[in-house]
Amino acid sequence: MYENIFPENTNALKGESAFEVLAKAKAIEAKGTKVVHLEIGEPDFPTPPHIVQAGTDAMKNGMTKYIQVDGLPELKTAIANNFNIRNNVEVRPEEIIVTPGGKPVMYYTILALVKPGDEVLCPDPGFSTYRSVIGYAGGTPVFYGLREENDFRLDISELKSLITSKTKLIIINSPNNPTGSILTKADLEALAKLASEHRIFVLSDEIYDQIYYDEKPVSFATMPGMKDLTIILNGFSKSYSMTGWRLGYMIAHKEIIDVVQRMMVNSVSCTPPFTQFAGIAALEGPQDCVAEMVAEFRKRRDFIVAGLNAIKGIKCLTPGGAFYVFPNIKDTGLTSKECADFLIDSAATAVVSGATFGSVGEGYIRLSYANSLENIEIALAHIEEAFKKLNLGGI
C-alpha cells in the first residue's frame, strides 16, 4: 500500500544510533538483566531546581500560549549578554532566534542554505543528523576526517582539498560528538581564512561549549571577518541538563534569522514560553550548577580513560570536552558494530559503534560517561572480563 508513496529524499533521514542501542538495552533489561547505559549523550544530573522553579512559575502565571516566533525578548537579551561576556564579541538580540532544541538549528540552516547539488563539508566522525538533513535537502555530504593521530582535530589541508565550486556550507562541532576533541584557535583561524576566501558559510555546533576540562573552546563567532558567514548552534540541553526542555538557539546574520523565522512559523509556530523563562533563569541565575557538573564529569573522564587503557586491546585518548570517550578497539580484531554488539550481549554494557558516526569512526566505539562513577566502574569490570574470554587480535 505504501510502496513508492513517499518522496525519495525521505530515505535520507536516518535514525539515531544511540537511541537504537537504548531500545535494545531496554529489551534486555525487560528480561531481567541490568545493563549499564553508556550509549545516550544526556547528562544524568537533574535540571537545577531554580531553573525548574522558573519554568513552573511561568506555567502557573499563564505562559502557556503562543508568543513571538523568534523568542522572548528577555531570553534573547540574556543569550546575547551571556554569549558576549563569555566570548568577548558583540551579538545583538535581533541576530538570535530561539528554537525548540538544538537540532532544529541544523535542520533550518541546511534547508535554508543548501539546494540540490550543493555540497556540505561534515566532520567524520560526526553527529549523524548532519548527513541525514543534508541528504533530505538534496545536498551531498562530503566528509573531512577527524583522526586519532591528530587528536581528532581537523586537518586543514585535507579540508581545503575538498572545497569545490559546489561547496555551500562547512559544519564544525567543538567540543566534538563523538570524540570529545576541541578545535584550537589556530584550527579555527585557518578555517576562517578558507571560508572567507571561498565565501562559504560555516555552521558551528557549540552545544558542548561549557563542558570542557582544560583549554576553553574558542567560539567560531570570534574569528575576524566571519560574522556574516557564521551560524552558531547552541542551547541549554547539555550545559544545564535540560535535554527534555527542548530549548536551543541560533546566532546568525539578520537576513538568515529572518528566513529561519519564516520556516519556524510554518513548522512549529514558536518555542514554548515556559521553557524560555527557564532558560532565562539558567543564564541569569547561579552558575555553580554548571561548574559542579563539569567537575564531576572530569572525575568520570579521568576514571574511564584510565580504566579503558588498562584493558588489553583498548587504547583511549583523553578528551578535552563534552562527556564522551572514543577508544580505539582495532586490536580486538572486531569491527565497531561487532564490538558494540559483543559488549551489550556479553558485558551488559551499552555503547555505540564508532562507524555510525562515519567511516573514519570504524575501529572505535563511543562511550558516554554521563553516568555515575559506580556504574562506570561496573561497566569497566564487565568489559575487561568479557574481553578476557576473546581470542581475537592478540587478546
Residue pairs with C-beta under 8 A, 6 or more apart in sequence:
9 135
9 136
9 137
9 138
10 136
11 135
12 131
12 132
12 133
12 134
12 135
12 136
13 132
13 133
13 135
13 136
14 128
14 132
16 128
16 129
17 128
17 352
17 353
17 356
17 357
18 39
18 40
18 41
18 352
18 368
19 40
21 39
21 340
21 344
21 350
21 351
21 352
22 37
22 39
22 40
22 350
24 344
24 350
25 35
25 37
25 39
25 344
25 350
28 35
28 344
28 348
29 35
33 348
34 348
35 344
35 348
35 349
35 350
36 348
36 349
36 350
36 371
36 375
36 376
36 378
36 379
36 382
37 350
37 371
37 375
38 349
38 350
38 351
38 367
38 368
38 369
38 371
38 376
38 379
39 350
39 351
39 352
39 366
39 368
40 368
40 370
41 177
41 238
41 322
41 323
41 324
41 368
41 370
42 237
42 243
42 368
42 370
43 238
43 241
43 243
43 293
43 323
43 370
44 370
44 371
44 372
45 241
45 293
45 296
46 52
46 241
47 240
47 241
47 242
47 245
47 278
48 240
48 241
48 282
48 285
48 289
50 281
50 285
50 286
51 240
51 242
51 278
51 281
51 282
51 285
52 278
53 281
54 277
54 278
54 280
54 281
54 285
55 245
55 274
55 275
55 277
55 278
55 281
56 274
57 277
58 273
58 274
58 276
58 277
58 278
59 274
63 273
63 274
63 277
64 272
64 273
64 274
65 273
66 269
66 270
67 270
67 273
67 276
68 270
69 97
69 261
69 264
69 265
69 269
69 270
70 76
70 96
70 97
70 98
70 257
70 261
70 264
71 96
71 97
71 98
71 249
71 270
71 271
71 276
72 98
72 273
72 276
72 277
72 280
73 93
74 280
75 98
75 276
75 277
75 279
75 280
75 283
76 93
76 94
76 96
76 98
76 249
77 93
78 279
78 280
78 283
78 284
79 93
79 96
79 98
79 249
79 251
79 279
79 283
80 91
80 92
80 93
80 95
80 96
81 283
82 283
83 89
83 91
83 219
83 221
83 232
83 234
83 251
84 90
84 91
86 219
87 219
87 221
87 222
88 222
89 219
89 221
89 222
91 221
91 251
94 254
94 257
95 251
95 252
95 253
95 254
95 257
96 249
96 250
96 251
96 257
97 249
97 250
97 252
97 257
97 260
97 261
97 264
98 247
98 248
98 249
98 271
98 276
98 279
99 105
99 108
99 235
99 247
99 248
99 249
99 250
99 264
99 271
100 246
100 247
100 248
100 268
100 271
100 272
100 275
101 235
101 237
101 246
101 247
101 248
102 205
102 207
102 233
102 234
102 235
102 237
102 248
103 129
103 248
104 248
104 264
104 268
105 203
105 231
105 233
105 235
105 248
105 249
105 250
106 129
106 130
106 133
106 203
106 205
106 233
107 133
108 250
108 260
108 263
108 264
109 169
109 203
109 231
109 233
109 250
109 252
109 256
109 260
110 120
110 130
110 133
110 134
110 137
110 139
110 169
110 203
111 133
111 136
111 137
111 263
112 256
112 259
112 260
112 263
113 168
113 169
113 201
114 120
114 134
114 137
114 138
114 139
114 168
114 169
115 137
115 138
115 139
115 168
116 137
116 138
116 139
117 138
117 139
117 140
117 166
118 138
118 139
118 140
118 166
118 167
118 168
118 169
119 139
119 140
119 141
119 142
119 164
119 166
119 167
119 168
120 130
120 134
120 139
120 140
120 141
120 142
120 167
120 168
120 169
120 170
120 171
121 142
121 143
121 144
121 159
121 162
121 163
121 167
121 169
121 170
121 171
122 130
122 131
122 134
122 141
122 142
122 143
122 144
122 171
122 358
123 130
123 143
123 144
123 146
123 154
123 171
123 172
123 173
123 176
123 358
124 143
124 144
124 145
124 146
124 357
124 358
124 359
124 360
124 361
125 146
125 152
125 178
125 179
125 326
125 354
125 357
125 358
125 360
125 361
125 364
126 143
126 146
126 171
126 173
126 176
126 177
126 178
126 357
126 358
127 173
127 177
127 178
127 205
127 357
128 356
128 357
130 141
130 171
131 141
134 140
134 141
135 141
139 168
140 166
142 162
142 167
143 358
143 359
143 360
144 154
144 155
144 158
144 159
144 162
145 154
145 155
145 158
145 360
146 152
146 153
146 154
146 176
146 179
146 181
146 360
147 155
147 360
148 317
148 328
148 364
151 181
151 317
152 176
152 179
152 180
152 181
152 317
152 326
153 181
153 182
153 183
153 184
153 187
154 172
154 183
154 187
154 191
156 187
156 190
156 191
156 194
159 170
159 191
159 194
160 194
163 194
163 198
163 200
167 198
167 200
168 200
168 201
169 200
169 201
169 202
169 203
170 191
170 195
170 200
170 201
170 202
170 203
171 202
171 203
171 205
172 183
172 188
172 191
172 202
172 203
172 204
172 205
172 220
173 204
173 205
173 207
174 181
174 182
174 183
174 204
174 205
174 206
174 208
174 209
174 217
174 218
174 321
175 181
175 182
175 208
175 209
175 211
175 212
175 217
175 319
175 320
175 321
175 322
176 182
176 183
176 208
176 321
176 322
177 208
177 322
177 324
178 324
178 326
178 352
178 354
178 357
178 361
178 366
179 317
179 319
179 324
179 326
180 301
180 319
180 320
180 321
180 322
180 323
180 324
180 325
180 326
181 319
181 320
181 321
182 212
182 215
182 217
182 320
182 321
183 191
183 217
183 218
184 215
184 218
185 218
188 218
188 220
188 223
189 223
191 202
191 220
191 223
192 202
192 220
192 223
192 224
192 225
192 226
194 200
195 201
195 202
195 226
195 229
196 225
196 226
196 229
199 229
200 229
201 229
201 230
201 231
202 220
202 226
202 229
202 230
202 231
203 231
203 233
204 219
204 220
204 221
204 230
204 231
204 232
204 233
205 233
206 217
206 219
206 220
206 232
206 233
206 234
207 233
207 234
207 235
207 237
207 238
207 248
208 217
208 238
208 239
208 321
208 322
208 323
209 217
209 219
209 234
209 239
210 238
210 239
210 290
210 294
211 238
211 239
211 293
211 294
211 297
211 321
211 322
211 323
212 294
212 320
212 321
213 294
213 297
213 298
213 301
213 320
213 321
214 320
215 320
217 321
219 232
220 226
220 230
220 232
221 227
221 230
221 232
221 251
223 230
227 253
228 253
230 251
230 252
231 250
231 251
231 252
231 256
232 250
232 251
232 252
233 248
233 250
234 248
234 249
234 251
235 247
235 248
235 249
236 242
236 245
236 247
236 248
236 278
236 279
236 282
237 243
237 245
237 246
237 247
237 248
238 322
238 323
239 282
239 290
240 282
240 289
240 290
241 293
242 278
242 279
242 282
245 275
245 278
245 279
246 271
246 272
246 275
247 271
247 275
247 276
247 278
247 279
250 256
250 257
250 260
252 260
264 270
297 323
297 369
297 370
299 373
300 323
300 369
300 371
300 373
300 376
301 318
301 319
301 323
301 325
301 369
302 318
303 369
303 373
303 376
303 377
304 316
304 325
304 367
304 369
304 376
304 380
305 316
305 317
305 318
305 319
305 325
307 376
307 377
307 380
308 314
308 316
308 325
308 327
308 367
308 380
308 383
309 315
309 316
310 384
311 380
311 383
311 384
311 387
312 331
312 387
312 395
313 329
313 331
313 332
313 387
313 390
313 393
313 394
313 395
314 327
314 328
314 329
314 331
314 332
314 387
315 327
315 328
315 331
316 325
316 326
316 327
316 328
317 325
317 326
317 327
319 325
319 326
323 368
323 369
323 370
324 366
324 367
324 368
324 369
325 366
325 367
325 369
326 354
326 361
326 364
326 365
326 366
327 364
327 365
327 367
328 363
328 364
329 336
329 339
329 363
329 364
329 365
330 363
330 393
331 393
331 394
331 395
332 339
332 387
332 390
332 392
332 393
332 395
333 392
333 393
333 394
333 395
334 342
334 392
334 393
335 353
335 355
335 362
335 363
336 353
336 354
336 355
336 356
336 361
336 362
336 363
336 364
336 365
337 353
337 355
339 351
339 353
339 365
340 351
340 352
340 353
340 365
342 386
342 390
343 349
343 350
343 351
343 365
343 382
343 383
343 386
344 350
344 351
346 386
346 389
347 379
347 382
347 383
347 385
347 386
348 382
349 379
349 382
349 383
351 365
351 366
351 367
352 365
352 366
352 367
353 361
353 365
353 366
354 361
354 362
354 363
354 364
354 365
354 366
355 361
355 362
357 366
367 379
369 376
371 379
387 395
388 395
